[in-house]
Amino acid sequence: MSYKKFFFPVGGGQELRERLYGAILVAKHFNVHLEILQCLPGLESQASFDIPNFVLEELKGAIENHYKAENSDFQKLLNEVANELNVPINKDNTNNQTTVFAQIKHGNRSSIVEQESKFCDLVVVATPPNAITTATFEASVLQSGKSVIMIPRIMKKFSTESIIIGWNNSPESSRAITSSLDILKQAKRVHIVSSKEYAPDISKLEKIQNYLSLHGIEATIELVKTKKSPGETIYKAAKKGNFDMIVAGAFSHKGLREIMFGAATKYLFEHTDIPVFMSH
């Protein structure tokens, strides 16, 4: 498909500038409009306890002033990062160029993300802090109905020249390959990796190889023998081969902690400095 709009939900915390930089870098690579969503708690959730009305009004006023200051700081930071990357801030992309725009909403963050993420071609998310998936992260990946590019929290460059695919014979990994076809076509090098647990012999990977060749994508294949965790296996294979991106399936029946070859991804979340394309 021809990408036109990406969606990037962003919260507070550390590396805010770096996360904005990485997301805009991805948008610039694909020449798309990037909609950024910053969510803040609703005012009503901040003052739901039983206190006198005049105190409640003062409290609400203080919260509103705090939010205004936060919004102003966020917009200033976004302007700085967008200018650094020479990307204009514009609500709509009508000139077929990379643009970015931020909307700020109040309320339950995961609920807002779940709804707003449905109106885009692809979702961009940053790796969860401390390798712990949040409700917002899972809403982005599992509830959006879109493919996702998970970026490191600090990322200075983005490329799709070389891509490694982690295959575990699941519907999700199959969907990830099909969903990433347009991106795989950009790559000069594509490599498929699996283990005997999921591909008893090389013929399974040869079928994927033949399928990709129908789309003009030439891929190499590798069946590895390892006792390492799946997350560590695919990450170290990606690092060893100097790959720019990992393609994998995101599991739903066991949650986001099940990815790649169907095993825990804590290692990958903690260590990866490589973007991961995921499809649910």
Buried (B, 14 or more C-beta within 10 A) or exposed (E): EEBBBBBBBBBEEEBBBBBBBBBBBBBBBBBBBBBBBBBBEBBEEBBEEEEEEEEBEEBBEEBEEEBEEBBEEBBEBBEEBBEEBEBEBBEEBEEEEBBBBBEBBBBBBBBBBBEBBEEBBBBBBBBBBEBEBBBBBBBBBBBBEBBBBBBBBBBEEBBBEBBBBBBBBBEBBBBBBEBBBEBBEBBEBBBBBBBEEBBEEBEBBEEBBEBBEEEEBEBEBBBEEBEBBBBBBBBBBBBEBEBBBBBBBBBBEEEBBBBBBBBBBBBBBBBBBBBBBBBB
